[in-house]
Amino acid sequence: MKARLIRIAAASVLAVAASAGIAWWQVRSATTTVESGTKTAVAIGGPFTLTDNHGKTVTEADFRGKYMLIYFGYTYCPDVCPTELGVMAQALDQLGAKADKVQPVFITIDPDRDNVAHMNDYVALFHPRMVGLTGTPDQVRNAARAYRVYYAKAPQKDAKPDEYLMDHSSFIYLMGPDGGFVGVYPGGTGADKIAQDLSGRITG
């Protein structure tokens, strides 16, 4: 019995690792083909219905007409998420007036803890125009699936039920004014590079 449980646990770990690897490969593959100027067969992005940090129901259509910088993470993230959101905010500051044509969006992958009020307090720490999106677990799952985002609760020993970390992929997604996928900025991309890239894309 014990050996069987060990095999099941090992299989679960491998399944999670495989899911993370597939998600990473799909997004990286899309990034490479977009940057090379060719089309990708991997669909990134799509319809979603979520709730913003003011309690309003929104869909992807509400952001048409602007470039979108989207990051999937969670408010209890100790380091990576605040770092990447800070980079997004710095890039917008560097764009000056052109930043009005870019909408920063933070989508939680931890809806159990990231409610509307908590998201509202959190996004305000980074940029006054940043929108935080949450929703039901199914709504968040559907949005993450559309963007090929991997996420899962990290195993924790001797932790309280609400004191857990989340494993997740880390990309800043760039969507065009028409809602189409443009590319991603991998984790660690500097604000200067993002601002320079956006500045070259924004006309007027």
N, C-alpha and C positions, 0 to 999 in steps of 0.2 A: 504493500500500500504506500509506504513511504517513498519507495523508488518511483512509483507511478506519479505521485505528487511532484516529485523533483523533475520528472520528465515533462509534466504539464507546465510547471513554472518555467522551465528552460524554453519550452516551445513558445510560451507567451512572450518571454523576453526577446526571442528571435523574431517573432511576429511584429512586435513594436519596433525593433531595430529595422526590419525590412520596410515597414510603412514609412518610417522616417527617411530611410535611404531613397525610396521611390519618390517621395515628395521632394526631397532635395534634388534628385536627378532631374525630375521634370521641370522644376523652376530654373535650375542651372542651365538645362538644355534650352529652355525658352530664352533665357538671358543671352546665351551665346549666339543663337540664331538671329535674335533681334539686333544685337550689336553689330553683327556682320552684314545687316541689311537685307536678310532673307526672311521669309515667312516661317512660322513655326506651326507644326501640327498639334502641339500641345496647347490646349485652350486654357488660358489664365484669365480669371475674372468671370463675372456674370451677374445675374439678378440676385438681390438679397433684400430681405425685409428685416430691419432691426429698429432699436429704439435709441434715440440720441440722448445726450447728457442733460437735456431739458425735458425728457419724457415724451418727445414727439416721435411717432412712427415715421421712419424714412426708408426709402429704397435707393438703389443705385441711381435711379433717374433724377433724384433730387440734386445730384451733383453735376449734372450735364452742363457743359459750357466752360468748365474749369478743368485744369489738370488736377489730378488727385495724387497725393502722397499717402499711401496706406501702410500702416504697420499693425500687425497682429501680435498682441502680447497680453500682459495682465498687470494690474496695479500693484500687486504684492511682489512683483519681480524685483529682486534685490539689486541687479546691476545692468543687465543687457538692455531691458526695455527702456529704463530712464535714459540710458546713454543714447540709444537710437532715436528716441523722441526728442532729446536735446539736440541731436544733429539735425533733425528735420526743422526744428525751430530756428536754429542758427542759419540754416540754408535760406529760410524764408526771410530772415532779417537781412541777409546779404543781398537778396533780390530787390530790396527797396520797393518801389511802386509796382513792379512786376509781380510781387507776391500776391497781389489782389486776384491774380488769375490762377492761383494755386490753392487748393483746399487740403489742409493736413487732416488726416483721419486716423484715429486710433481705435481698433476693433479688439475687444477683449476675447480671450479664449478661456476665460474663467468666469462665466456668467453667474455661477453659484455665489460668488463673493462680490463681484463687480456690478453692483446695482446702479441705478441712474444717479442717485445722489453722490455715491462714491466716485463714479466716473466724472461727474461734473467738477468735483473738488480736484481730482487728479489732473485732468487735462489743462485746467487753469494754471497749473504750476509750470507749464511749458510754453504755451502760446495762447493769446486771447482768441484766436480764430480756430484753434484746434477743436475738432468735433470728436467726442467719444461715443462709441456705439456698443451697445450690449443687447441682450435679448434672451429668449428662452434657450435652453441647451440645444434644441433642434435647429433654431434659427442661426445660432452661432456655428453649429456644425456644418450647416449648409453653406454659409458664407466661407468658412475655412476650406471646405471641400472645393468650392469654385476657384479659390486662389491657390489650391494645392498646398495648403498650410498643414504641417504636422503639429499636433499637440497631444499631450497626455499628462496625467498626474504623475509626478515623480515619486517613487517609493520612499517612504519616510519611516524611520524607526523611532519609537517613543515620542511621537508627535500627536498633538491634539487634532481632532477631525478637521478643524478649520485652519490648521497651520501646516500647509503643504506647499510645495513648489510645483511648477509646471515646466515640463520639457516642451520646447517648441522650436520650430524653424524661425530664422531671423532674417527677413528681407524687408526692405522698403520698396513697395510696389509703386510704379508710376503708371497711371492710367490717363489716357488722353481726354480732351474735352468731349469727345463723342462716346466716352465710356470704354473705348477699346484699350487693350493691353499694349503698353509701349515698351516696358522693360522693368528690371528690378535693380536696386542698388544693394549689393551683398552687405552683410554685417561688417562694420568697420570702415565703410565708405565715408570719407570726410565731407563736412558741410560745404567746403569750397568746391569740391568736385560736383556735388549735387546742384549747387547754386549755378555753377558755370554751365552745366548741362541744361538746366531748366531755362536759364537766360537765353541760350541759343535757340530754344524751341519756341519761346514766347514771342509773339510779334505784336506790334502796336504799343 
